[in-house]
Amino acid sequence: MSISLNWISAGNLKALKEEGAKVIRGGIAVFYHEDHVYAVDNRCPHLGFPLHMGSLCDGILTCHWHHARFDVCSGGTLDPWADDVPSYEVRVDSGEVFVNPVSRSAKGAAKYKHKLKEGLEQNIGIVIAKAVVGLIEAGVPEQEIARIGIEFGTTHGTGWNAGLTILTAMAQSVDKLDKNGKILALYQGLVHVARGSSGRGTRHLLSALPSADVPFERLTEWYRSCLEVRDTPGAEKVLITTILKGIETKRLSEMMLIAATDHFYLDGGMYSISTAKHLKRWSGRRHRKRSGF
């Protein structure tokens, strides 16, 4: 059998049988198990513990640091928080073991996008972090990474939440940050989205109002009124109607901002801005009485 010159020698097969496991050039761990030879990256994808120091039983390679488990053949993990370990093709030629140094695992942006979605779905911070690092290293634009989180957050749960607000703020800031800052900002936003949306059912948007002939000014009044009394379904229908009416993004943003600033604590507080102003005036009167004015 002809072996490519790029393949790495893992030594004699008989010696590998006796040793059970060894580490070869490139940081690849090679195992002899159940009459077969397997090769995986020697670093546990969780936190980097050397896998050749783990245990291999019934085809499952177990890391002895945090008990992450891997299928030694494919590198697939049984523990989503650990991530899959890269695996490598192995051949035996005339009693000599060779390993292809090019991993069989999928690489590139597509892999990390998939991992990011899994991290969001399972609410696993370390998976989200590693996916963000991989996407940035692969040259994926920061706004495209943020979009994955926004699409996830708006699809699952009860609607816009604090996590989506944090992610939006981080996405608006990344242009001013260095590479490490971009990674940290996106991670913070995405992990908060996961906390607020993972494990929740798919959210389906309401339909627009039957007629879009209502003037924009009237729709703005309705939207503010709905938000004033925390009428989420009404606000959603009005907003969708306004969007389908073809109103430009700038005017939509102004409509939403005006309605949002009617409240100091729009998300979970009790008081509207009018109530807050009333309390401020009441507090001022008490102060004047105490001061004798």
N, C-alpha and C positions, 0 to 999 in steps of 0.2 A: 504494500500500500504506500502510495506517495503522500507525504505530509508537506504542506506548504512551509516555506522557510520562516514565515511569520509566526508559526505555532511555537509554543513554549514547551520545552521538555520538562516533564514532572518526574523523570527518573524511571527506574526499573519497576515493573508491575509487581514482581515478587517482593521487593523491598517495601512497596506501598502497602501490600497485604499485611506485612508484619507491623508496620508503623500505624496503619489505620487512617492517619491523616497527616498532611504536611502542607506547608505554605511555600509557594513558588514565586518566582519573579512576577511583579505586577500586583502583589498582595492578593493572590488567588489561593483559596484553600481547596485542596484536593483530598477527597475521601474515597476509601475503598469500603463498600457496604453492600452486603447481600450479593456478592459476586459481580458487582458493577462498580465503575469508577465515576465519581461526580465531582464537579468543580463549581464553586460559588465564590463571590467576593468575600474576603475574610473579615470585612468590617460589618458588624451587625448594623443594619440601616437605622436602628433605633437610636443608639448612642455610641456606636463604634467599637463595642467589645469584640475581641478576636474570636471568630466563630470556630476556629480549629480547636479552641479550648472548651467548646461546648460538648454536648452529648448527642449521639446519633442512634436512634432506635426506631425500628419499624418505618424507616423512610423519613422520619421527622428529625430535623436538626434543631436542637434547643440551645439558645444562648443562655449562659449561666448567670448573666448579670440581672436581666429583668424577665427571664423566662419567655422571651419571644420565640415562637416556633415557626419553622420553615420547611416546606417540602424540598428536600435536598435535590430532587430532580429538576424542578422548574424554578425554584427560588421563591415561590409564592408563599406568603405568610398566612398563618391562621389567626394572627392578631393584627387587625387593621392599624393600630397605633404604631406598629413597628415598621410597616412598609415592606414591600418585596425586596429580596436581596438578588442582585444580578447573578445569573448563572451562565456557564460557559460550556461549549461543546467539547467533548473529550473523545480521543481516538487512541487505540492501542496498535502499535506497529512493531512486530518482531519482539514482543515483550517489553517495549518501551512505551511509556504513557506520554501523550502530547495533549496540550490544551490550547484551544483557540482563544487568544487574548481579547477578542471582540465579543462583548456580551451579547447573549441572545435576547436580552430584555429590550423592550421598546424604549427608545430614547426620543428626546426632542420635546418641542412645545406640546404636541398632542398628548404625550404621556403626562406631563405636568398639569395640563388643563384637566385631564381626567382625575388626577390625584387631588387637585384643588376642589373639584366638585364632590369627591368622596369625603374629603376633610370637612367640607361644609355640611354635607348630609349627616355625617356621623359626629360632628362637633368635636373633632380631634385637632387640637392646636398644633401639635408637632407636625402633623401631615399637612396642614395649611401652610405652616412656616416653610417646610421643605419644598412644597409646590411653588410658593412665591419666589424662593431663591432660584429654583430651577427655571422658572419662567423668565425672571429677570436676566439670568445668565444666558438664556436662549434668545434674548433680544426681543421678547414680546413687549409691546408698549404697555405702560402702566395703566392707561385708561382701559385697555382691553382686559387686563387682569381684574380691574375694579368692576367692569361690566359683568363678569362671571358672578361676582358676589351680589351685585344689584339684581341681576336676573333671578338668582336663587332666593334672595330675601323677599322680593316682591311676588314670587310664585308660591312661597310657603309661608304659612302663618296668617295673621289677621290684617296684614297691610304694612304700611310704612312704620318702622320702629326706630328706636334709638340707635341700634346697630347700623342701620342703613344711613342714618344721619352722620354717624362717625365715619363710615366708609366714604361717603360723599365729601366730607371735609378733608379727609386724608387724600382723596383723589385730586382735590383742588390744590393741594399743597405740594405734591410730589415734584413738580417742575422746579421748585426752589431747593430741593434736597439733593445730597450726593447719593451714590449707589446704596450704601448701607441705610441711609435715611429713608430712601424709597421703599426698601424691603421692610423696614420696621413700620413705616406708616401704613403700607398696604396690609401687612399682617395684622396690625391693631384693628383696622377697619373690618377686615374679613372675619377675624375671630369673634368680634362683637356681633356681626351678622349671623354667624353660626349659632352663637348663644341665644339669639333672639328668634331664630327661625327654624333651626334643625328639629326634627322630630314632629313637626306640625304638618297638618294636612295641606294639600294643594289648594291654593286660593283662586277662585274664579271671579273675574271681574263682572260687575253688574252691567246691564245694557244702558245705552244712552237714552235720553228722553225721546219720545217718538218724533218730535219736531225740533229742528235746529234753527227755527226762525226767531227764537227769542234773542233780543239784542244782547250784545256782550255785557253792557252795563248792568242789565237785569240779572244775567247769570252771575256776575260778580257779586251782586247784592245777595242772591240766593246762597252762593257759596259761603260768604261771610256769615250769613244767618245760620247755616247748617253747622259751621264750625263753632259758632257762639254757644250752641246748645249740645255740642258733641254728637251731632247726627252724622255718623260716618257714612251710612249708605246714601243718604241724601247728598252729602258732599261729593261722594264718588260719582254718582250719576250726573251731577251738575258739571263736574270736572271733565268727565268723559264726553259729555255733550259739547262742552267748550272746545275740547281738542278736535273733535270731529267737525266742528264748525270751521276749522282751518285757522284759528287764531294763532298768530305768530308766537314763538317761544318766549320772547321778551315780555309780551303782554300777559301771557300765562303766568310767568314767574312773578310779575308784579301783582297779579290777582292773588296768588297763593301767599306771597310775602305779606301783603296788606292784611289778609285774613289771619295769618299766623301771628302777626304782631299785635293783634287785638288782645292777646293773652300773654301774661308773663310765664305761665306754666301750662302750656297748651297740651302737653303729652299726658301728664298725670296729676297736675295740680288742681286746686279747687276754685281758684279765684280768677275772674276775668280782669282785664286791665282797669275796667270801670270800678270794680270792687276794690282793687288795690289802690286806686286814686282816692276812693271814698275813705279807706282806712288811713291813708296818708293825711287827708284833711282832718279826720277825727283825731289822729295823733297830734297834729299841729295845734288844734284847739286846746287839747289837754295841756300841751307844753306852754301855751300862752297863759292859761289860767294859773298854772303853777308859778309862772314867772311874774304874774301880776299885770300882764299886758292885755 
